[in-house]
Structure formats: C-alpha cells, structure tokens
Amino acid sequence: MTFIRRLIVATALCLAGAPAVAAAIDDARLQAADEDAANWILPGRDYGDRRFSPLRDISRETVKRLVPKWIYQTGTAATFQTTPLVADGVMYVTAPFSHVMAVDARTGREIWRYEHKAATKKLCCGPANRGAALGYGQVYVATVDARLVALDQSTGKVVWDVALDPAATEGPSEDRGAISPGDATLKGAVSGATGVGANAAPLVYDGKIIIGITGVGYGLHLDSDRPGAPLGAVVGVAGRYGRPGFLAAYDAATGKEVWRFDTTKEGWEGAFLEKTAYGETLPRDAAAERAAAPAHKDAWRFGGGSIWHAPALDPKTGMIYFGVGNPSPQAAGESRPGDNLYTSSLVALDGRTGRFIWSYQQTPHDLWGYDVASPPSLFDVDVGGRTVAAVGQASKLGWYFVHDRATGELLFKSEPYSPQSNLFHAPTPDGVVVAPGVGGGVNWSPAAVDPSSQTAFVAAMHWPANYRSQVIPAADGKPEVRYFSIEPVSEGTYGILAAIDLKAGGRIAWSTKLPQPLIGGALATAGGLVFTGEGGGDFSAFDATNGEKLWSFNCGAGVNAPPISFAIDGKQYVAVAAGGSQIWGFRQGGAVIVFGLPD
C-alpha cells in the first residue's frame, strides 16, 4: 500500500471514529508510571499509590469552567467503586460483579466488553470491584467469586481464568461456617454467612499478578429495618467460623500460583499486648487470655484477615506494603485469645518471593472492626532534618500513621482527622457509643499524597457506632449465647476532607466538613486541587491549600469511587465512577463521567 493510500485509509478510520488502541505495557513502563503524566496505568497512578496527578491545566483558576465531556453507562446499577485505568487513549473500567470494559477515552464509546459469570451467588461483601490491572498485553481482574481472570488487552477475550484458591470456592464447611452452640436461637435474626471473593485491583510486578481475598472474617449482620442505619448491625459470636486470608502472587502468563502469604498462622497469639504500639490502653485481661489459649490453639485456622486493596510497591527494593482486615469472629474475642497477628495490621513483604519483612499492628485483638482497609502510600518525608523513605496509611482509627519503609518503625501519627471518643472501650450491656465506629475514620477510601508539598489528603467520616454485649438466656436445653452487636448511629454523621502536613509531623493543615460520610477516596493534582465525591451525587474540587470548595457537579448517583486524571492530545481530563453504594445507603447507578475544560 502506497503512502497516499495509507494516509487515505487512516483518515477514513479517524473520521469513522475508529477505536483507540493501547500498546502492551511492560515492567519498565509500570516502574516509570509516575513520570507518565498523560496516563493512569496503575490503581494509584504509580507504584507508590500516591494518587497525585502532575497535570495542572485544570487548576484553582480554571476549575470553575469544568464541564462533562462524555458519560459511559456500564449497564449495571450497583455499588460502584472502580478506579478506571487509562493507557494510550483507552480507558479500562471494572463494573460491579467483575465485568470489564474497554472504552475510547476520547469519546466514551465502548471498544470491548467482558461479562463475568460468577460461579456462586453467595458474595462476601457485595458486587463491588475496585479496578483492573494492566501488563504484558493483558487486563487482569479479580472477581466476586474468588477468581483471577486474564483478558486480552486488545479484544477482551479470556486468556486464562483460575481459582484464587480451590478451598475458597467450596463454600463454608462445618468448621469454617459454624457458629457456637445455641446458633439455632439466632436463626432468622442474623444473616451473613458469606462466600470468599476478591474486590481489590491486582498489582502487576515482575511477571506476577499479586492479589488477596476477602470475606474470610466478615461479621454477621443483624436484620434491622430501622431507618438511618444503612450498615445494619454487625453481630459477633464466639466460635469457629471463617478461615485465614491471604495475599498471593500468580504467574502473569499462566495464572499458576508463585507464592502465598497467609494473614493468620500458627503463633498468631503474639505478646498479649495490653497497650497498642503507640501507647493506647486496651480493655484486655492478658492473664485470662493466656490461660485460655491452649483450648483455642487452632483459632488461627479460622482467623480472618481479608485484603481490601492492591499493595503499594517500592520498585527500588521490591518491597510491597498492604493492610490486613479484622480477625474472625469479628467483635467477639473469647474464642481467639492473643493479639491475632497479622490482622488489623500494616504488613511489608518481599514482592518477588512473598517473604515476610515486618508488620505493625494498629489494633491488637481487635474487637471493633478497625481493619487496615485504605491502601498505603509511599513518599519521602522530612523527619528531624533528615529525609526518610516512608509509608503512610489512613486508618479507621482517625490517625494517619507514617512508618519507616525499611523497618516499620513508627515515625509519627497525625493529629486526629476525625473525632475520637471512647476509643478502644469494651462493649457494655447498655451500649457504649464509640467514635470512630466500625466504618472509620477512613474506610477503604484511598488517600492522595502530594510529594512536593508533603501533604496527605484523606476522605473520612464521623459515623459513631453503639457497641453492646448481649446474652440470649439458656432455654429448652440450649445453652446461653453471648454475642456483641455493633450498630452505627442514625444521626449526627458527616464527612471530613482533611489535609495532613507530613513535614510537620502530621499536623492537620485544614479540615472541611461535608454533609455526608465520605466513601470513595481523593485525587490531588499539581493544579492545586483535591477532588472527591459524596453519596448524594456531588463530585467536587477543593483548593488544596485551604479546603475551600471551588467547583461541584451532581452526577445523579452517589460518587463513592476514587477519581483519576489523564490527558489526551495535550488536554487534561478528570474521570470518576458514579454508582453509589448499597451498604452505605447511597443512590446507585452505573456511569463513568469524564470532565474537561471547554474546547
């Protein structure tokens, strides 16, 4: 074909709206993602999971002119938590129930679509999926039914499909799913025996796909039709149910497991700490727990520890960093004496081998649901005149923890960004209102970090919960049942967008109160902006220097997903999923909306 003919064909395809084509992404490109301002090819934009865009055309001065450019409807109206990826003009979106779509990022037109057919209807934690991963010419998605699927990046065709763990697809056994004696008394009052699944975005690194499972220690839920309590009540009953969680690596070409790190294992009792590592007193009788430990020596086999996000990675050292969920059974600690390592902890591993390096447990013997759910971020921070390679994590507890990346040493924790009252208070028969409650603080919502200003931005909430210890009396030959309930309050809740000055030891630089608890995460940009969404549908931009709201657009459904920013043909865009959340009671939908400045 002559040059002229090729030019004519190319022009015709362009005029006909030919879909964009993205190049295969290799390790070198992934490691240089922080230098690639135009694209968003990793869940947190770069391996450090900072969710900071160096693009600056959309700025404090121009953001008031921001308008919708296109809207893509996934066709599924359900809890929508995805972080879209953008590579070379193609956007990759995961929808609820683990469907995946490739969309032309210039126009919003669908290029291909993968419809996932789940093998089970027993979902751990709802239908949400938090994103895909790109690498080696494939798109990887972890699914609601605990599978890892590789799709051809150009066509969406399945390349391979493997079970993350064969045991995870078998459903609860008598041991894994059983409640303690007297469970018949609770029949009809509680629900929540769940299947094991996965909702985090995978991490692509060194020829491997790294992903963890969820649903291994999820609490039971008390049926409640009371208005204003969308979470219902979590019920903790001592007993043998659940299983160990894990983070594992799979060969990117074949799906074969390469290594696995179990989040609970023999010896999980630890040191029976009566204070946290940062000095807070815990309501524990360590002597009694030690005495009870021999009768529960295999409790770790049912110990929980779900993985709710993709790890952050330091490509210079190969170390990965991730949080671990709460222990099982949730809230009830009698049948799991000890600290319950590595639940409710930040953990560091060698990403090549899965070798354990260090852990930091935020809540030993967790009774409150304070799992480490928000993904950590990597950055350099000034501490006492020296620059330290650090890892920071926005906790459910209301503090932002900053650690030495190599050793796990706590460098500092921030001032509280959400109200704290009765923190670590034991449940009582009459109930005690604890803040933060089971939702946090910061829930799974990713934080954003501006490395130049050394500022972290967190999307948080004030949503206290009432913690009660309850007893169902013995009757008809059935023993009594002791259980704990955790019920979020129905009034007085709100959202908090806060900026944390990392170079000042975690001082709160500013805090903006918003009408609804924030679930979804933050995006910071070099244009001096912070973007976040609210359950009522508002997607807003705030001044990064003082928290003033500068722009807002109502998307028609809850904006409970992390925003991203990318550029095509030199023009900057911001994108976010608007699909709400059933568990939080926010209006559901299924749209991805892309915003830009007027042409």
C-alpha positions in Angstrom: 0.0 0.0 0.0 1.4 3.4 -1.0 1.9 6.2 1.5 -1.0 8.1 -0.1 -3.3 5.1 0.2 -2.3 4.5 3.8 -2.9 8.2 4.6 -6.4 8.0 3.0 -7.3 4.8 5.0 -6.0 6.3 8.2 -8.0 9.5 7.6 -11.2 7.5 6.9 -10.8 5.4 10.0 -10.3 8.5 12.0 -13.4 10.1 10.6 -15.4 6.9 11.2 -14.5 7.0 14.8 -12.1 4.0 14.9 -11.4 3.0 18.4 -8.1 3.8 20.1 -5.5 1.1 20.5 -3.3 0.9 23.6 0.2 -0.6 23.5 1.1 -3.5 25.7 2.6 -2.4 29.0 5.8 -3.8 30.3 7.7 -3.6 33.6 9.8 -0.6 32.5 6.7 1.4 31.8 5.0 0.4 35.0 8.1 1.4 37.0 8.1 4.8 35.2 4.4 5.4 35.7 5.0 8.4 38.0 6.8 10.2 35.1 3.9 9.5 32.6 1.6 12.4 33.3 -0.8 11.6 30.5 -1.8 8.1 31.5 -3.1 6.4 34.6 -1.9 2.8 34.3 -1.8 1.6 37.9 -4.5 1.7 40.5 -2.9 4.6 42.4 -1.3 6.1 39.2 2.2 5.0 40.3 3.6 2.1 42.3 3.8 4.4 45.4 -0.1 4.6 45.3 0.0 8.4 45.8 -3.0 9.2 43.5 -1.3 12.5 42.6 -1.5 13.8 39.1 1.2 16.2 37.8 -1.3 17.7 35.3 -2.0 21.4 36.0 -4.2 22.8 33.2 -7.3 22.2 35.4 -6.3 24.5 38.3 -7.7 26.7 41.0 -8.1 29.4 38.4 -9.8 27.3 35.7 -11.7 24.6 37.5 -14.9 26.7 37.6 -15.2 26.1 33.8 -15.0 22.3 34.2 -17.8 20.6 32.2 -18.8 17.0 31.4 -17.3 15.7 28.2 -18.8 12.3 27.9 -20.7 9.7 30.0 -20.3 5.9 29.7 -23.1 3.8 31.1 -21.9 0.3 32.2 -25.5 -1.1 32.2 -25.2 -2.2 35.8 -26.7 -0.1 38.6 -25.0 -1.4 41.8 -22.3 -0.5 44.2 -19.6 1.1 42.0 -16.1 1.6 43.4 -13.7 1.2 40.4 -10.6 3.2 39.7 -10.5 3.5 35.9 -7.2 3.0 34.2 -6.2 5.0 31.1 -3.4 3.9 28.6 -2.8 5.5 25.2 -6.3 6.8 24.8 -8.1 3.7 26.1 -9.9 3.5 29.4 -10.4 0.2 31.2 -13.3 0.1 33.7 -14.4 -2.7 36.0 -18.1 -2.7 36.8 -20.0 -4.3 39.7 -20.0 -8.1 39.6 -16.5 -8.0 38.0 -17.5 -7.1 34.4 -14.7 -5.3 32.5 -15.0 -2.8 29.6 -12.5 -1.0 27.4 -13.7 2.4 26.3 -12.3 5.0 23.9 -11.2 7.7 26.4 -11.7 10.4 23.7 -15.4 9.7 23.1 -16.7 7.2 25.7 -17.5 4.7 23.0 -17.2 1.0 24.1 -14.4 -0.9 22.4 -15.0 -4.3 24.0 -16.8 -5.8 27.0 -16.2 -8.9 29.2 -19.2 -10.1 31.1 -18.2 -12.2 34.1 -20.3 -15.2 35.0 -19.9 -15.8 38.7 -19.9 -19.4 39.9 -21.7 -18.6 43.1 -24.4 -16.1 44.2 -23.1 -16.1 47.8 -21.0 -12.9 47.6 -18.8 -11.8 50.5 -19.2 -8.1 50.5 -21.5 -7.1 47.7 -20.9 -6.8 44.0 -18.3 -4.0 44.0 -15.0 -4.2 42.2 -12.2 -1.7 42.8 -10.3 -1.9 39.5 -8.3 -3.9 37.0 -4.6 -4.1 36.3 -2.6 -3.8 33.0 0.5 -5.6 32.0 2.1 -7.8 29.3 -0.7 -7.2 26.8 -3.4 -8.3 29.2 -6.0 -6.9 31.5 -6.3 -8.7 34.9 -9.4 -8.7 37.1 -10.0 -10.4 40.5 -13.7 -11.4 40.8 -16.5 -11.6 43.3 -16.3 -15.4 43.2 -12.6 -15.5 44.0 -11.1 -16.0 40.6 -8.3 -14.2 38.7 -9.0 -13.7 35.0 -6.6 -12.5 32.3 -8.1 -10.8 29.3 -6.5 -9.9 26.0 -5.9 -6.2 26.2 -7.0 -5.6 22.5 -10.1 -7.8 22.4 -11.2 -8.6 25.9 -11.1 -12.3 25.2 -10.3 -14.6 28.1 -6.6 -15.7 28.1 -6.8 -17.7 31.3 -9.1 -18.0 34.3 -8.0 -19.6 37.6 -9.4 -20.0 41.1 -7.5 -17.8 43.5 -7.8 -20.7 46.0 -9.6 -24.0 45.4 -10.8 -24.0 49.0 -12.3 -20.6 48.5 -14.8 -21.9 46.0 -16.1 -24.8 48.2 -18.2 -22.6 50.5 -18.1 -22.8 54.3 -17.6 -26.2 55.8 -19.0 -27.2 59.2 -15.8 -26.0 60.8 -15.4 -22.8 58.7 -19.0 -21.7 58.9 -20.3 -22.9 62.2 -21.5 -20.6 64.9 -21.0 -21.5 68.6 -23.6 -23.7 70.4 -27.0 -22.0 70.5 -26.9 -20.8 67.0 -30.5 -22.0 66.4 -31.6 -19.3 68.8 -30.3 -16.7 66.3 -31.8 -18.2 63.2 -34.0 -15.7 61.4 -32.3 -12.9 63.3 -28.9 -12.8 61.7 -27.5 -13.2 58.2 -24.1 -13.1 56.7 -22.6 -16.5 56.1 -20.6 -15.4 53.1 -18.6 -16.8 50.3 -14.9 -15.9 49.7 -14.3 -13.4 46.9 -11.9 -10.6 45.8 -12.7 -6.9 45.1 -9.3 -5.2 45.1 -7.4 -4.3 41.9 -4.5 -6.7 41.4 -0.9 -5.4 41.3 1.3 -6.3 38.3 5.0 -6.6 39.2 8.0 -8.6 37.9 6.0 -11.0 35.8 3.5 -11.7 38.6 -0.1 -10.7 39.5 -0.5 -10.0 43.2 -3.9 -10.2 44.8 -5.6 -11.1 48.1 -9.0 -12.5 49.0 -11.9 -11.0 51.1 -14.8 -12.5 53.1 -12.7 -14.7 55.4 -13.6 -12.9 58.5 -16.7 -10.8 57.7 -19.1 -10.4 60.6 -22.7 -11.5 60.7 -25.4 -8.8 60.3 -28.4 -8.3 62.5 -31.6 -7.9 60.4 -32.8 -4.3 61.0 -35.4 -2.2 59.3 -34.6 0.9 61.3 -34.2 4.0 59.2 -30.9 5.7 59.2 -28.8 2.6 59.8 -27.8 1.5 56.3 -25.0 -0.7 57.6 -27.3 -2.6 59.9 -25.7 -4.1 62.9 -22.6 -6.4 62.9 -23.0 -9.3 65.3 -20.0 -11.0 66.8 -20.5 -14.6 68.2 -17.6 -16.6 69.5 -16.9 -19.8 67.6 -15.1 -21.5 64.8 -16.1 -19.9 61.5 -14.1 -18.1 58.9 -10.7 -19.1 57.5 -7.2 -17.5 57.0 -7.0 -14.7 54.4 -4.0 -14.4 52.1 -2.1 -12.3 49.6 -0.7 -14.3 46.8 1.3 -13.9 43.5 0.4 -15.6 40.3 2.4 -16.1 37.1 1.2 -13.4 34.7 1.4 -15.7 31.7 -0.2 -18.8 33.1 -2.1 -17.9 36.4 0.0 -20.5 38.3 0.5 -19.6 42.0 4.1 -18.4 42.7 3.9 -17.6 46.4 1.4 -17.0 49.1 1.4 -15.2 52.4 -1.3 -16.3 54.9 -2.6 -13.4 57.0 -3.2 -15.6 60.1 -1.0 -18.6 61.0 0.2 -20.7 64.0 1.7 -18.4 66.7 -0.7 -15.6 65.9 -1.3 -15.0 69.7 1.8 -12.7 69.8 2.7 -11.0 73.0 -0.8 -10.5 74.5 -0.3 -6.7 74.5 -2.3 -4.6 76.9 -1.3 -1.4 75.1 -1.0 -0.6 71.4 2.4 0.0 69.9 1.6 3.7 70.1 0.6 3.7 73.8 -3.2 3.4 73.9 -4.6 1.1 76.7 -6.7 -1.9 75.6 -9.5 -3.5 77.6 -7.8 -6.8 77.9 -7.2 -9.4 80.7 -3.9 -10.8 79.3 -3.6 -13.4 82.0 -7.0 -14.8 81.3 -6.3 -14.9 77.6 -3.0 -16.7 78.2 -4.8 -19.3 80.3 -7.5 -19.8 77.6 -5.0 -20.0 74.7 -4.3 -23.8 74.9 -8.1 -24.5 74.4 -8.0 -22.4 71.3 -4.6 -23.2 69.8 -6.0 -23.7 66.3 -8.1 -20.5 66.3 -5.8 -19.1 63.7 -7.3 -21.6 61.2 -10.5 -19.6 61.3 -8.8 -16.3 61.9 -9.9 -13.9 59.1 -7.7 -11.2 57.7 -9.2 -10.1 54.4 -7.3 -8.0 51.8 -9.2 -4.9 50.7 -6.7 -3.1 48.3 -3.8 -3.5 46.0 -0.4 -3.2 47.7 1.9 -0.3 47.2 5.3 -1.2 45.8 8.8 0.3 46.1 10.4 -0.8 42.8 13.9 0.0 44.2 13.7 -2.6 46.9 11.0 -4.9 45.6 9.1 -4.4 48.9 5.3 -4.3 48.9 3.0 -2.8 51.6 -0.6 -3.7 52.3 -3.2 -3.7 55.1 -4.9 -6.7 56.6 -8.6 -6.9 57.7 -10.1 -7.7 61.1 -9.9 -11.1 62.8 -12.6 -13.7 62.9 -15.0 -13.9 64.6 -15.5 -10.1 64.3 -16.1 -8.3 67.6 -16.2 -11.5 69.8 -12.7 -12.2 71.1 -13.2 -15.1 73.6 -12.5 -17.8 71.0 -9.4 -16.1 69.7 -7.1 -15.2 72.6 -4.0 -13.3 71.8 -3.1 -10.4 69.5 -4.4 -12.2 66.4 -1.4 -11.5 64.1 -1.4 -10.2 61.3 -5.0 -8.9 61.4 -5.6 -5.2 61.6 -2.0 -4.6 60.6 0.1 -3.0 58.0 2.5 -5.6 56.5 5.6 -5.5 54.4 6.8 -8.4 52.2 9.3 -9.0 49.5 7.2 -8.7 46.4 9.4 -11.2 44.5 9.2 -14.1 47.0 6.4 -13.3 49.5 9.0 -13.3 52.3 7.8 -11.6 55.5 9.7 -8.4 56.4 7.8 -6.5 59.0 4.3 -5.8 60.4 2.8 -3.1 62.5 -0.5 -4.0 64.3 -2.7 -0.9 64.8 -5.2 -2.8 66.9 -4.1 -6.0 68.7 -7.0 -8.4 69.5 -9.4 -6.1 67.5 -13.0 -6.0 68.9 -14.2 -3.0 66.9 -13.6 -3.7 63.2 -10.6 -1.4 62.9 -9.1 -3.3 60.0 -6.4 -1.6 57.8 -8.6 -1.1 54.7 -7.3 2.0 53.0 -4.3 1.5 50.8 -0.9 2.8 52.0 1.1 5.4 50.1 4.9 5.7 49.6 6.7 9.0 49.8 9.8 10.7 51.2 9.3 12.8 54.4 11.4 15.2 56.4 11.8 14.0 60.0 14.0 15.9 62.3 16.1 17.3 59.5 16.6 14.0 57.6 14.8 12.6 54.6 13.2 9.2 55.3 11.7 6.8 52.8 8.3 6.4 54.4 5.0 4.6 54.0 1.8 6.3 55.2 -1.7 4.8 55.9 -5.0 6.5 56.6 -6.6 4.4 59.4 -10.1 3.7 60.6 -8.9 5.0 64.0 -8.7 8.6 62.8 -4.9 8.8 62.7 -2.6 8.8 59.6 0.3 6.5 60.5 3.7 7.2 59.0 6.4 4.5 59.2 10.0 4.0 58.1 9.6 2.0 54.9 12.5 -0.3 55.5 11.9 -1.2 59.2 8.3 -0.5 60.0 9.3 1.9 62.8 6.5 4.4 63.6 7.9 7.8 62.7 4.7 9.6 63.8 1.0 9.5 63.7 -1.0 12.5 62.7 -3.4 14.6 64.8 -6.8 13.0 64.6 -8.7 13.9 61.4 -12.0 12.6 62.7 -13.5 12.8 66.2 -12.4 10.2 68.7 -14.4 9.2 71.8 -14.5 6.0 73.9 -11.8 4.7 71.6 -11.0 1.1 72.5 -13.8 1.0 75.0 -15.1 -2.5 75.7 -18.7 -3.2 74.7 -21.2 -3.0 77.6 -24.7 -4.4 78.2 -26.3 -0.9 78.0 -24.1 0.0 75.0 -21.3 2.5 74.6 -21.1 4.9 71.7 -17.6 4.7 70.2 -16.0 7.1 67.6 -14.7 6.2 65.1 -17.2 3.4 64.7 -16.9 0.3 62.6 -16.8 2.4 59.4 -13.9 4.6 60.5 -12.2 7.3 60.3 -11.1 6.4 56.8 -12.7 3.2 55.5 -11.4 1.7 52.3 -11.2 5.1 50.6 -7.7 5.8 49.2 -5.8 8.8 50.4 -3.9 11.1 48.0 -0.4 12.4 48.7 1.3 15.5 47.1 5.0 14.6 47.3 6.2 18.1 46.6 4.3 19.7 49.4 4.5 16.6 51.6 0.7 16.7 52.2 -1.7 13.8 52.5 -5.4 14.3 51.7 -7.9 12.0 53.4 -11.6 11.4 52.7 -13.0 10.5 56.1 -16.2 10.4 58.1 -17.7 10.9 61.5 -20.1 7.9 62.0 -20.0 6.6 65.6 -21.4 3.2 66.5 -23.1 1.7 69.6 -21.2 -1.4 70.9 -23.3 -3.7 73.1 -22.6 -7.0 74.9 -25.7 -9.2 74.8 -26.8 -12.6 76.2 -29.5 -14.9 74.9 -30.5 -16.9 78.0 -30.4 -20.7 78.1 -33.7 -22.3 77.3 -35.2 -25.6 76.2 -31.9 -27.4 76.9 -29.9 -24.9 74.7 -27.0 -23.1 76.3 -26.9 -19.3 76.6 -25.4 -17.4 73.7 -23.2 -14.4 74.4 -22.7 -12.0 71.5 -21.7 -8.5 70.7 -23.6 -6.0 68.4 -22.1 -3.0 66.6 -24.8 -0.6 65.3 -23.9 2.7 63.6 -25.8 5.7 64.9 -28.5 7.1 62.7 -28.0 10.9 63.3 -25.2 13.4 63.5 -23.0 11.8 60.9 -20.9 13.8 58.4 -17.9 13.7 56.0 -14.4 15.1 56.5 -11.9 16.1 53.8 -8.7 16.8 55.6 -5.1 17.8 54.6 -2.3 16.4 56.7 1.1 18.2 56.8 3.6 15.4 56.8 6.6 17.6 57.1 5.1 19.0 60.3 4.7 15.6 62.0 1.1 15.1 60.9 -0.4 18.4 61.8 -3.9 18.9 60.4 -3.4 21.8 57.9 -7.1 22.2 57.2 -10.3 20.2 57.5 -13.6 20.7 55.6 -16.8 19.3 56.9 -19.2 17.9 54.3 -22.9 16.8 54.7 -22.4 13.0 54.2 -19.7 10.5 55.3 -17.1 10.3 52.6 -16.6 6.9 51.0 -14.6 6.7 47.7 -11.2 8.5 48.1 -9.3 11.5 47.0 -7.3 12.8 44.0 -4.8 15.6 44.3 -3.3 17.4 41.3 -0.5 19.8 40.5 -3.1 22.3 39.7 -3.6 22.9 43.4 -6.8 20.9 43.6 -8.3 18.0 45.6 -11.2 16.1 44.1 -13.6 13.8 46.0 -17.2 12.7 45.7 -20.2 12.3 48.0 -23.0 9.9 48.4 -25.6 12.5 47.4 -24.0 12.6 43.9 -21.9 15.7 44.2 -18.4 15.5 42.7 -16.4 18.4 43.9 -13.0 20.2 43.6 -11.4 21.9 46.6 -8.5 24.3 47.0 -5.5 22.1 48.2 -4.1 25.0 50.3 -7.2 25.7 52.4 -10.0 23.2 51.7 -12.4 25.8 50.1 -14.9 24.2 47.7 -14.3 25.7 44.2 -16.5 23.6 41.9 -19.2 20.9 42.1 -21.3 18.8 39.7 -24.1 16.5 40.7 -23.7 13.1 38.9 -27.2 11.8 39.7 -25.9 8.8 41.7 -23.6 8.5 44.6 -19.9 9.3 43.8 -18.3 6.7 46.0 -15.3 5.8 43.9 -11.7 7.3 43.6 -11.3 9.9 40.8 -8.4 9.9 38.3 -6.9 12.5 35.9 -5.4 11.9 32.5 -4.5 13.7 29.3 -5.2 13.1 25.6 -3.8 15.3 22.8 -2.4 17.7 25.5 -5.8 18.2 27.1 -6.4 17.3 30.8 -9.5 15.3 31.9 -10.8 14.1 35.3 -12.9 10.9 35.5 -14.9 9.3 38.2 -17.4 6.4 38.6 -20.9 7.4 39.8 -22.8 4.4 41.1 -23.3 4.8 44.8 -23.3 2.1 47.4 -26.0 -0.2 48.7 -24.2 -0.9 52.0 -23.9 2.8 52.8 -27.4 3.7 51.5 -26.3 5.9 48.7 -28.2 6.1 45.4 -27.0 3.6 42.9 -26.2 3.9 39.2 -23.6 2.7 36.7 -21.9 5.7 34.9 -18.4 6.8 34.4 -18.3 10.6 33.8 -15.3 12.4 32.2 -14.9 16.1 32.8 -12.7 18.6 30.9 -12.3 22.3 30.2 -14.4 23.7 27.3 -12.9 23.5 23.9 
